[in-house]
Amino acid sequence: MLWQCFFFIMAIFVGCDGAGGVNDKGGDGEEYVAEEAIIYVSTAGDDSNMGTQISPVKTISKAVSMAKAKNNVIYVAKETYSELINITSLYSTTIKGGYNSTWTRDDINDKSTINGDNATASNTGRITVRAGELVLENLDIRGAKYNNERAYGIYGTGTKLTINNCDIVGVESGVVTSDAYAIYIYPLYNMSTMTIISNSTITINNSMIVGASGTATAWSAHALMGNGTTIINSGTIVGAKDSTTVSNASGFNGYGGCTINGGTIIGAADSATVDSSAYGFDGNGDLIIKGGVIVGATDNTTVGSYSCGIYNSGTTTINSGTIAGTNGSASVVGSAIGVRNNRGILTISGGTITGAVEDSSSGDAYGIESGGSITAMATISNCNIYAKDGTATVANDLYALYRGYGNKSKIYKGEDGPAIIRDIKGTDPNYWTNPPASFTWDTP
């Protein structure tokens, strides 16, 4: 009743001009939306209501069902909603959270929370979306578990998904016997012909995306599974963090193309335990890096096998950014690898790549490991590559550049300018001008 009083007063003061007074064109950064296109949600509402400011619906699911036939925008009050949301519209749906009783908000700090019931099927997330376009903004989404087998924050097929200023977690407590994903999106297929009907696109802006956090235990934890086109502009993406225990962890895991313009992407952080391997980026597609930070493991994590900033079997182009196998006080039993080029084509024309950084410890450290098969090829120029910096502890081998698996891959000097390439930062030799006896540049 209190909410309805607020809404009625707002309607009197802002007027009923059809433009929705709080959504004016006054240059406040808020996209203008005509009032008739907005559906309002509040836990104080009722699903039999009209979905207006003075008569909001109670659940986000009801608002989604009302929005099916139009390109509606859903405004969600800053409260907690315990529900599973299934979106099947072929149209565009935008869900904006964090609104107070006057339907205004702090665009950075205010969020609505979605959690509660567990999934009803193994391929169901807290939000499940199939086809169409979906924009999520200012939402705190806690994943849904299915029979303690899998957990998803968002699960989708063949959709264009944009995430703005959201916090999304796959699982944060209990045991998941298989995989935990904050976001899992893949193309929509015709199963009889195995052809793609609708590809998937993910765009991440200023959001925290975490596969597993808190005290959760999972077989594997991945923040983001993208099997179409993925664009990461800003935010923090972590596979496993806090006191979680997992077998494998990755910030990004998937196929298809990915462009990283900024943000921080980490496999494991904040005291997580990873029994096997941690990857900042683990993919098999075209990867373009124009900025940002990508790290395998950091901040007191323990990794049982190896930790890799980037592991890619497709084409990798690095123009800028900071990439490391480990940093902070991470402890890795096996190898710390900045970039592992597995069977693909690697081109580096900028940025800094290091195997082991700061106070981390590892068995071996490689700046670049190029190998896997004779098809692996790397072209390097105008960058900084180190096996380790001066404070990291490495028990065994140090290689700024390393050809794995029988020395089959090729490593060339590029034409964008000389690079600084050293086993230990600040020491000689520099591979570019005076490579050690263990390394020889290939000639095109």
Backbone torsions as a table, in degrees:
resi	resn	phi	psi	omega
1	MET	NA	-38.8	179.4
2	LEU	-61.9	-41.3	177.7
3	TRP	-59.2	-44.7	-177.4
4	GLN	-64.3	-33.4	176.0
5	CYS	-64.1	-44.7	177.7
6	PHE	-58.8	-45.0	-176.5
7	PHE	-64.8	-39.7	-179.3
8	PHE	-65.3	-42.4	178.2
9	ILE	-62.5	-43.2	179.3
10	MET	-60.7	-40.6	-179.0
11	ALA	-62.5	-36.2	179.3
12	ILE	-68.0	-44.4	-173.5
13	PHE	-75.8	-38.2	-177.5
14	VAL	-87.3	-14.0	178.5
15	GLY	85.7	169.2	-177.0
16	CYS	-119.4	62.4	-174.9
17	ASP	-93.0	4.6	179.0
18	GLY	83.4	-7.8	-179.1
19	ALA	-96.7	-7.5	177.3
20	GLY	67.7	85.9	-166.2
21	GLY	-47.1	-36.2	-177.1
22	VAL	-75.9	-3.9	-178.0
23	ASN	-117.7	40.8	-175.5
24	ASP	-74.6	179.0	-179.4
25	LYS	-99.4	38.6	-172.3
26	GLY	-82.6	12.8	176.7
27	GLY	75.1	25.4	-178.0
28	ASP	-90.2	9.1	178.2
29	GLY	87.9	-9.7	-179.5
30	GLU	-88.7	127.6	-179.4
31	GLU	-61.1	134.3	178.1
32	TYR	-71.9	129.4	176.5
33	VAL	-133.0	126.1	177.6
34	ALA	-59.8	139.7	-173.8
35	GLU	-55.8	-36.8	-176.4
36	GLU	-69.6	-10.8	179.8
37	ALA	-93.7	-6.2	-174.3
38	ILE	-96.9	136.8	171.1
39	ILE	-116.3	128.1	-174.9
40	TYR	-101.9	140.5	-178.1
41	VAL	-128.3	133.4	174.2
42	SER	-150.2	143.8	177.2
43	THR	-64.4	-16.8	175.9
44	ALA	-84.0	-4.0	-179.4
45	GLY	-85.5	-164.7	-179.8
46	ASP	-145.1	138.5	-176.6
47	ASP	-70.0	-7.2	173.4
48	SER	-89.3	-2.8	-179.7
49	ASN	-76.1	175.7	-176.4
50	MET	-85.8	-12.3	-179.4
51	GLY	81.7	24.8	178.1
52	THR	-95.4	176.7	177.6
53	GLN	-58.0	-43.2	-176.9
54	ILE	-88.6	-5.7	-179.2
55	SER	-144.6	65.9	-175.9
56	PRO	-73.4	157.1	171.3
57	VAL	-82.2	167.0	-172.2
58	LYS	-90.9	-31.8	-173.6
59	THR	-122.3	151.7	176.3
60	ILE	-67.6	-34.8	179.3
61	SER	-60.2	-40.1	177.8
62	LYS	-64.8	-42.5	178.3
63	ALA	-61.6	-40.1	177.9
64	VAL	-61.9	-41.9	180.0
65	SER	-66.5	-32.9	177.2
66	MET	-72.8	-24.8	-175.6
67	ALA	-90.1	0.4	-172.2
68	LYS	-58.8	-37.8	-172.3
69	ALA	-89.4	-4.5	-176.5
70	LYS	-135.3	167.7	172.9
71	ASN	-87.9	69.4	-173.2
72	ASN	-83.0	160.4	171.2
73	VAL	-114.4	133.9	-178.4
74	ILE	-110.3	121.3	175.7
75	TYR	-97.5	127.1	-174.8
76	VAL	-116.9	126.1	179.0
77	ALA	-65.3	153.3	-176.8
78	LYS	-75.3	80.3	-178.6
79	GLU	-144.8	-174.2	180.0
80	THR	-108.9	131.3	-176.4
81	TYR	-120.6	117.1	-178.2
82	SER	-98.5	91.1	-176.6
83	GLU	-161.7	162.9	169.0
84	LEU	-102.8	135.1	-174.5
85	ILE	-116.4	122.6	-178.6
86	ASN	-115.0	118.7	-176.5
87	ILE	-116.1	118.6	-178.4
88	THR	-121.9	8.1	-176.6
89	SER	-67.8	141.5	174.1
90	LEU	-84.1	-4.3	-179.6
91	TYR	-92.6	-174.3	177.3
92	SER	-91.2	130.3	177.0
93	THR	-122.8	130.8	177.0
94	THR	-121.3	126.2	178.5
95	ILE	-116.4	116.2	-178.0
96	LYS	-114.1	124.0	-178.1
97	GLY	-107.9	179.0	172.6
98	GLY	91.2	11.8	-174.3
99	TYR	-85.1	141.0	177.4
100	ASN	-90.6	-168.4	-173.5
101	SER	-67.6	-17.7	176.2
102	THR	-100.1	10.0	179.2
103	TRP	58.2	40.2	167.8
104	THR	-123.1	171.2	-177.4
105	ARG	-161.4	164.1	164.5
106	ASP	-84.9	114.2	-171.7
107	ASP	-64.1	-17.2	-179.5
108	ILE	-97.0	-45.7	-167.5
109	ASN	-99.0	-24.5	-175.0
110	ASP	-86.5	128.7	-179.9
111	LYS	-140.9	153.0	170.5
112	SER	-99.2	144.1	-176.2
113	THR	-104.3	135.3	176.0
114	ILE	-122.9	115.9	177.5
115	ASN	-153.7	-161.0	173.6
116	GLY	114.1	-121.7	-169.6
117	ASP	-58.8	150.9	175.7
118	ASN	-81.0	165.9	-176.1
119	ALA	-66.8	153.4	179.4
120	THR	-97.9	-7.9	178.1
121	ALA	-151.3	161.4	-175.2
122	SER	-68.3	-18.7	178.2
123	ASN	-111.8	44.4	178.7
124	THR	-125.1	134.8	176.0
125	GLY	-111.3	179.0	172.6
126	ARG	-56.0	-42.3	169.4
127	ILE	-120.9	123.7	177.1
128	THR	-113.3	126.4	-175.7
129	VAL	-131.6	133.8	-179.2
130	ARG	-128.8	114.6	179.8
131	ALA	66.4	-179.0	179.2
132	GLY	72.0	-169.2	178.9
133	GLU	-120.3	138.9	-179.9
134	LEU	-135.3	127.0	174.2
135	VAL	-115.5	125.3	178.1
136	LEU	-115.2	134.0	-173.7
137	GLU	-143.1	131.6	176.1
138	ASN	54.8	51.3	178.2
139	LEU	-124.3	144.2	172.5
140	ASP	-109.8	106.6	-170.7
141	ILE	-111.6	121.0	178.4
142	ARG	-105.2	128.9	-170.7
143	GLY	-62.4	161.6	178.1
144	ALA	-108.9	132.0	178.3
145	LYS	-96.2	146.5	175.5
146	TYR	-116.4	110.6	178.1
147	ASN	49.9	30.8	-175.8
148	ASN	57.0	20.5	-178.2
149	GLU	-96.3	-48.5	179.5
150	ARG	-137.2	161.5	176.5
151	ALA	-143.6	135.2	179.2
152	TYR	-136.0	137.7	167.2
153	GLY	-79.8	-56.3	176.1
154	ILE	-127.7	130.2	178.8
155	TYR	-125.3	126.8	-176.4
156	GLY	-151.3	160.1	176.9
157	THR	-132.9	131.9	172.0
158	GLY	57.6	38.6	-176.4
159	THR	-120.3	157.8	171.2
160	LYS	-101.0	107.6	-172.1
161	LEU	-112.2	128.6	175.5
162	THR	-122.3	128.2	-178.4
163	ILE	-114.3	117.5	179.8
164	ASN	-120.9	119.1	172.7
165	ASN	52.3	51.1	178.7
166	CYS	-118.2	157.2	167.8
167	ASP	-113.1	123.2	-176.0
168	ILE	-132.9	126.9	-179.7
169	VAL	-126.9	134.9	176.9
170	GLY	-71.4	-53.6	178.9
171	VAL	-150.2	143.6	-179.5
172	GLU	-130.9	3.7	174.9
173	SER	-161.6	161.6	177.4
174	GLY	79.7	-168.3	-174.9
175	VAL	-115.5	133.8	171.7
176	VAL	-119.9	116.3	-172.8
177	THR	-73.9	-17.8	178.9
178	SER	-118.6	-117.9	-169.2
179	ASP	-108.0	147.8	173.3
180	ALA	-120.7	126.2	-180.0
181	TYR	-128.3	135.3	168.8
182	ALA	-73.2	-46.1	178.6
183	ILE	-134.1	128.1	178.1
184	TYR	-132.1	108.8	-177.7
185	ILE	-131.1	134.2	176.9
186	TYR	-143.3	164.4	-177.9
187	PRO	-64.3	158.4	175.1
188	LEU	-91.0	122.1	-174.5
189	TYR	-107.0	151.0	162.0
190	ASN	-84.0	107.0	-170.5
191	MET	-68.2	-22.9	179.3
192	SER	-76.0	-32.6	-179.4
193	THR	-109.8	-9.4	-177.2
194	MET	55.2	39.1	174.2
195	THR	-107.9	153.0	-177.7
196	ILE	-79.8	123.1	175.1
197	ILE	-84.5	-45.8	-179.6
198	SER	-142.8	122.0	179.6
199	ASN	-75.1	171.3	179.6
200	SER	-117.0	146.6	177.5
201	THR	-135.7	133.0	177.1
202	ILE	-123.7	130.9	174.2
203	THR	-125.0	126.7	-177.2
204	ILE	-113.6	125.1	177.2
205	ASN	-129.6	121.2	169.2
206	ASN	49.4	50.3	-176.9
207	SER	-131.0	155.7	173.8
208	MET	-104.5	115.1	-176.6
209	ILE	-119.7	120.0	-174.7
210	VAL	-133.0	130.7	177.9
211	GLY	-70.7	-54.8	179.8
212	ALA	-138.8	136.2	-179.8
213	SER	-142.4	-175.4	179.1
214	GLY	65.7	-126.5	-178.5
215	THR	-114.0	21.7	-175.9
216	ALA	-68.0	152.5	172.4
217	THR	-125.2	130.8	-178.8
218	ALA	-146.3	158.5	174.3
219	TRP	-65.0	-49.4	175.0
220	SER	-142.8	151.5	-178.5
221	ALA	-132.0	125.6	-177.7
222	HIS	-134.7	130.4	179.0
223	ALA	-71.4	-43.1	-170.6
224	LEU	-141.0	118.0	172.5
225	MET	-108.3	110.4	-179.9
226	GLY	-121.1	117.7	-178.3
227	ASN	-113.9	33.5	175.7
228	GLY	-143.0	-110.0	175.0
229	THR	-119.2	127.3	-179.4
230	THR	-123.3	133.9	177.1
231	ILE	-126.1	119.9	178.8
232	ILE	-111.4	112.3	-178.2
233	ASN	-97.8	-39.1	-178.0
234	SER	-165.2	164.5	179.8
235	GLY	117.1	-172.2	179.6
236	THR	-127.6	128.4	-175.8
237	ILE	-126.7	117.6	-173.2
238	VAL	-132.5	133.2	177.6
239	GLY	-69.8	-56.2	-179.4
240	ALA	-138.7	136.9	179.5
241	LYS	-144.9	176.5	-178.1
242	ASP	63.9	-138.0	-175.1
243	SER	-99.0	30.1	-179.6
244	THR	-71.8	156.1	173.5
245	THR	-128.2	121.1	-178.2
246	VAL	-139.3	164.2	175.2
247	SER	-82.4	-46.2	178.7
248	ASN	-135.3	151.2	-179.7
249	ALA	-144.6	143.0	175.5
250	SER	-150.0	146.2	172.4
251	GLY	-70.8	-52.7	174.4
252	PHE	-119.1	137.7	177.0
253	ASN	-143.3	120.9	178.7
254	GLY	164.4	-171.8	-179.2
255	TYR	-116.2	173.6	178.4
256	GLY	89.8	-175.3	-176.5
257	GLY	-86.7	146.8	177.4
258	CYS	-141.9	131.6	174.2
259	THR	-118.3	125.4	179.4
260	ILE	-111.1	110.6	179.6
261	ASN	-95.7	-20.4	-178.9
262	GLY	-179.1	-171.2	-179.1
263	GLY	92.2	-178.0	179.8
264	THR	-125.5	126.6	-177.1
265	ILE	-124.1	121.4	-172.1
266	ILE	-133.7	139.7	174.9
267	GLY	-72.9	-54.2	-178.5
268	ALA	-142.9	140.4	-175.2
269	ALA	-148.6	166.9	168.4
270	ASP	57.1	52.8	172.2
271	SER	74.6	15.8	175.5
272	ALA	-65.8	151.9	174.5
273	THR	-111.8	121.4	-179.8
274	VAL	-117.3	113.4	-174.6
275	ASP	-67.5	-33.0	-177.4
276	SER	-113.6	-94.4	-169.8
277	SER	-128.1	150.8	177.9
278	ALA	-124.7	133.0	-179.3
279	TYR	-129.1	133.2	168.0
280	GLY	-67.6	-51.9	177.1
281	PHE	-128.0	127.2	178.3
282	ASP	-130.6	102.7	-173.1
283	GLY	-145.1	176.4	178.2
284	ASN	-145.6	74.9	-177.5
285	GLY	-172.9	-164.9	180.0
286	ASP	-86.2	116.4	-178.7
287	LEU	-113.9	128.1	176.1
288	ILE	-123.3	124.9	-179.7
289	ILE	-115.8	118.4	-179.8
290	LYS	-112.2	-1.2	-179.7
291	GLY	169.4	-178.2	177.6
292	GLY	96.9	-178.4	179.9
293	VAL	-124.9	130.1	-179.1
294	ILE	-130.9	121.1	-174.2
295	VAL	-136.6	141.8	176.0
296	GLY	-71.3	-56.0	-178.2
297	ALA	-144.6	144.0	-177.6
298	THR	-151.1	169.3	167.5
299	ASP	56.9	64.8	171.7
300	ASN	66.8	16.3	174.5
301	THR	-73.5	156.5	175.9
302	THR	-120.6	126.3	-177.0
303	VAL	-122.5	126.6	-173.6
304	GLY	-77.6	-27.0	-178.5
305	SER	-116.9	-99.1	179.5
306	TYR	-131.4	160.3	-177.5
307	SER	-125.3	129.7	-170.9
308	CYS	-133.9	130.3	174.9
309	GLY	-64.8	-55.0	178.0
310	ILE	-130.5	127.9	172.4
311	TYR	-126.5	110.9	-175.8
312	ASN	-138.9	138.2	178.6
313	SER	-103.9	4.3	177.9
314	GLY	-105.8	-148.1	178.5
315	THR	-92.4	126.0	-178.6
316	THR	-118.6	126.9	177.2
317	THR	-123.1	120.6	-178.7
318	ILE	-115.4	111.6	178.7
319	ASN	-98.5	-27.4	-177.6
320	SER	-164.7	176.0	177.2
321	GLY	113.6	172.2	178.4
322	THR	-121.8	124.6	-173.9
323	ILE	-130.8	133.9	-179.3
324	ALA	-147.1	149.3	173.0
325	GLY	-71.9	-46.3	177.5
326	THR	-141.6	153.9	165.1
327	ASN	-153.6	-170.2	-173.8
328	GLY	63.8	-137.4	178.3
329	SER	-113.7	32.9	179.2
330	ALA	-64.8	146.0	178.5
331	SER	-120.5	120.8	-176.5
332	VAL	-121.6	124.1	-178.7
333	VAL	-68.5	-42.8	-178.6
334	GLY	-93.0	-125.0	-171.9
335	SER	-101.0	144.5	169.6
336	ALA	-105.1	119.7	-171.5
337	ILE	-126.6	125.8	176.8
338	GLY	-66.7	-61.1	178.3
339	VAL	-133.3	127.1	173.7
340	ARG	-111.6	113.6	-180.0
341	ASN	-95.0	101.3	-173.4
342	ASN	-103.1	98.7	176.1
343	ARG	75.5	-4.9	-173.4
344	GLY	-100.8	-167.5	177.9
345	ILE	-113.3	122.2	-176.2
346	LEU	-113.2	126.8	176.1
347	THR	-126.6	123.0	-178.7
348	ILE	-121.7	123.4	178.5
349	SER	-129.6	16.1	178.3
350	GLY	176.9	170.9	177.3
351	GLY	95.0	178.1	178.4
352	THR	-126.1	129.6	-177.0
353	ILE	-127.7	126.1	-177.2
354	THR	-138.1	141.5	176.4
355	GLY	-71.1	-59.2	-177.4
356	ALA	-125.3	130.7	-172.6
357	VAL	-127.1	151.8	173.5
358	GLU	58.5	-132.0	-172.6
359	ASP	-96.9	22.3	179.5
360	SER	-74.6	162.4	176.2
361	SER	-133.2	146.4	-179.3
362	SER	-155.9	165.9	176.3
363	GLY	-72.2	-51.9	177.0
364	ASP	-129.6	165.4	177.4
365	ALA	-143.2	130.2	179.0
366	TYR	-129.9	131.5	171.8
367	GLY	-70.3	-59.1	175.8
368	ILE	-124.5	125.8	169.0
369	GLU	-112.5	112.5	-179.3
370	SER	-109.5	114.2	-177.0
371	GLY	-177.9	-165.1	-178.6
372	GLY	112.6	-40.9	176.3
373	SER	-167.4	176.1	-179.5
374	ILE	-67.6	-15.3	-179.4
375	THR	-78.5	-14.7	-178.7
376	ALA	-68.7	133.9	-177.0
377	MET	-147.3	135.3	179.5
378	ALA	-129.0	136.2	173.7
379	THR	-123.3	124.1	-168.5
380	ILE	-127.0	134.2	173.2
381	SER	-163.4	159.6	169.4
382	ASN	51.9	46.1	-178.4
383	CYS	-148.2	178.9	174.7
384	ASN	-120.8	126.7	-179.7
385	ILE	-132.3	128.5	179.5
386	TYR	-136.3	148.1	169.1
387	ALA	-71.9	-41.6	176.8
388	LYS	-155.0	158.7	169.7
389	ASP	-91.5	179.7	-168.2
390	GLY	-67.7	-21.0	-174.0
391	THR	-100.6	-12.2	178.9
392	ALA	-73.6	150.4	178.7
393	THR	-107.8	122.9	179.7
394	VAL	-126.1	123.8	-172.9
395	ALA	-76.9	-34.5	-171.0
396	ASN	-123.9	-110.7	-168.6
397	ASP	-81.6	144.0	174.5
398	LEU	-126.1	120.1	176.3
399	TYR	-140.7	119.6	172.4
400	ALA	-66.7	-42.7	175.2
401	LEU	-124.6	132.1	-175.4
402	TYR	-143.5	132.0	173.6
403	ARG	-98.1	116.9	-178.7
404	GLY	-91.8	170.6	172.8
405	TYR	52.9	63.9	170.9
406	GLY	79.7	20.1	173.9
407	ASN	60.4	32.7	-173.6
408	LYS	-85.0	-28.5	-173.1
409	SER	-77.1	165.3	-179.0
410	LYS	-112.5	140.2	176.7
411	ILE	-130.5	121.0	-174.1
412	TYR	-117.4	155.4	168.6
413	LYS	-79.5	131.4	176.4
414	GLY	-84.9	-178.1	-174.1
415	GLU	-112.6	11.2	-178.0
416	ASP	-92.6	11.9	179.3
417	GLY	118.0	159.4	-177.0
418	PRO	-66.6	153.3	178.0
419	ALA	-113.1	156.0	171.6
420	ILE	-101.6	114.2	-173.7
421	ILE	-133.1	112.0	-176.5
422	ARG	-139.2	148.5	175.2
423	ASP	-64.6	-42.6	177.3
424	ILE	-123.3	126.1	-178.8
425	LYS	-55.9	131.6	177.2
426	GLY	88.8	0.8	-179.6
427	THR	-122.6	166.5	174.8
428	ASP	-98.4	161.0	7.5
429	PRO	-88.6	162.2	171.7
430	ASN	-94.0	119.1	-177.2
431	TYR	-55.2	-31.8	-174.0
432	TRP	-63.3	-42.6	-175.7
433	THR	-107.0	-23.2	-175.2
434	ASN	-148.9	69.8	-174.6
435	PRO	-64.2	147.3	177.5
436	PRO	-66.6	166.4	-177.0
437	ALA	-61.1	-23.0	-178.0
438	SER	-78.2	-6.0	-173.3
439	PHE	-135.6	138.4	174.2
440	THR	-134.4	130.3	176.3
441	TRP	-67.0	141.7	174.6
442	ASP	-83.1	151.3	179.4
443	THR	-105.0	125.3	-179.0
444	PRO	-59.2	NA	NA
